[in-house]
C-alpha cells in the first residue's frame, strides 16, 4: 500500500507563502512522476504541478510563475513552494504518484486556506 507523509498546509493571508512537503513510502527514484493536485469545495480535482523522475516539470496555468515544484533526493521528499497566494488557491492539496497511465496513488491531503 502506497502511503505518503504530507505536511505544510495552513492558513495564510493573501500574498503570503507556504511550502508543502510530501514523502512517499517508497524511493522517489523509482517513481515515474510525483506531483501535487488540489480540490476546492464544489470543484473537480485539478493539476497543480508534477515532476518526472528525469526532472521535467508541468504546471497548471493558474499557478505558473507563483508555485515551484522541487525534490530533495537525499531526503526522499517532494516540495511545493507557493508564493503570492490568492484566495482562489484555497483547497485541499494532494500529493500524487503517477506512472505512464496516470495517477495511481494519492496522499490524504493537506488543507491550504488563503484568507485575510
C-alpha positions as CSV (number, residue, x, y, z in Angstrom):
1,X,0.0,0.0,0.0
2,X,1.4,3.4,-1.0
3,X,1.5,5.9,1.7
4,X,2.6,9.5,1.9
5,X,3.6,11.8,4.7
6,X,2.3,15.3,3.8
7,X,2.8,18.5,5.7
8,X,2.9,22.2,5.4
9,X,-0.7,23.3,4.9
10,X,-2.4,26.0,6.9
11,X,-3.9,29.5,7.0
12,X,-2.1,32.3,5.2
13,X,-3.0,35.8,4.2
14,X,-3.3,36.8,0.5
15,X,0.2,37.5,-0.9
16,X,1.8,35.1,1.6
17,X,3.8,32.0,1.1
18,X,3.6,28.3,2.2
19,X,5.7,25.3,1.4
20,X,4.1,21.8,1.2
21,X,6.2,18.6,1.7
22,X,5.5,15.1,0.7
23,X,7.5,12.0,1.4
24,X,6.4,8.8,-0.4
25,X,6.7,5.5,1.3
26,X,8.9,4.1,-1.5
27,X,12.0,5.5,-3.1
28,X,11.4,8.7,-5.1
29,X,13.9,7.4,-7.6
30,X,11.6,4.6,-8.6
31,X,8.5,6.7,-9.3
32,X,7.8,7.8,-12.8
33,X,6.3,11.1,-11.7
34,X,5.3,12.8,-8.5
35,X,3.3,15.9,-8.0
36,X,0.5,17.9,-6.5
37,X,-3.1,18.3,-7.3
38,X,-5.8,20.3,-5.5
39,X,-9.5,20.3,-5.0
40,X,-11.6,23.2,-3.9
41,X,-15.2,22.7,-2.5
42,X,-17.6,22.0,-5.3
43,X,-14.9,21.8,-7.9
44,X,-13.0,19.0,-9.7
45,X,-9.5,18.0,-8.6
46,X,-7.0,19.9,-10.8
47,X,-3.4,19.7,-11.6
48,X,-1.1,22.0,-9.7
49,X,2.4,20.7,-10.6
50,X,4.2,17.5,-11.5
51,X,7.8,16.4,-11.9
52,X,9.0,13.3,-13.7
53,X,12.0,11.2,-12.4
54,X,14.2,13.0,-15.0
55,X,13.2,16.4,-13.7
56,X,10.7,17.5,-16.3
57,X,8.1,19.8,-14.7
58,X,4.5,20.6,-15.6
59,X,2.3,23.3,-14.0
60,X,-1.3,24.2,-14.1
61,X,-2.0,27.5,-15.8
62,X,-3.3,29.2,-12.7
63,X,-0.1,28.7,-10.7
64,X,2.6,29.3,-13.3
65,X,5.1,31.9,-12.1
66,X,3.9,31.6,-8.5
67,X,4.4,28.0,-7.5
68,X,7.6,25.9,-7.8
69,X,7.8,22.1,-7.5
70,X,11.1,20.6,-6.4
71,X,12.5,17.5,-4.8
72,X,15.3,16.6,-2.5
73,X,16.6,13.2,-3.4
74,X,18.7,12.8,-0.3
75,X,15.6,13.4,1.9
76,X,13.3,11.5,-0.5
77,X,11.0,14.4,-0.3
78,X,8.9,16.4,-2.8
79,X,8.1,20.1,-2.1
80,X,5.7,22.7,-3.4
81,X,6.7,26.3,-2.8
82,X,3.7,28.5,-3.1
83,X,4.2,32.3,-3.3
84,X,1.9,35.2,-3.8
85,X,-1.0,33.1,-2.7
86,X,-4.5,34.1,-3.6
87,X,-7.9,33.3,-2.1
88,X,-8.7,31.1,-5.1
89,X,-5.7,28.9,-4.1
90,X,-7.8,27.7,-1.2
91,X,-8.2,24.0,-1.5
92,X,-7.1,20.6,-0.2
93,X,-3.8,19.8,-1.8
94,X,-2.9,16.2,-2.6
95,X,0.4,14.6,-3.2
96,X,0.4,12.0,-6.0
97,X,2.3,9.3,-7.7
98,X,2.0,8.5,-11.4
99,X,3.1,6.0,-14.0
100,X,2.7,6.2,-17.7
101,X,-1.0,5.7,-17.4
102,X,-1.6,8.4,-14.9
103,X,-2.1,8.9,-11.2
104,X,-2.3,5.6,-9.2
105,X,-1.9,6.9,-5.6
106,X,-2.9,9.9,-3.6
107,X,-1.9,11.3,-0.3
108,X,-4.5,12.1,2.4
109,X,-4.5,15.8,1.5
110,X,-3.5,18.9,3.4
111,X,-5.7,22.0,3.7
112,X,-4.5,25.4,2.4
113,X,-6.6,28.4,3.2
114,X,-5.8,31.8,1.9
115,X,-7.8,34.5,3.7
116,X,-7.4,37.8,5.4
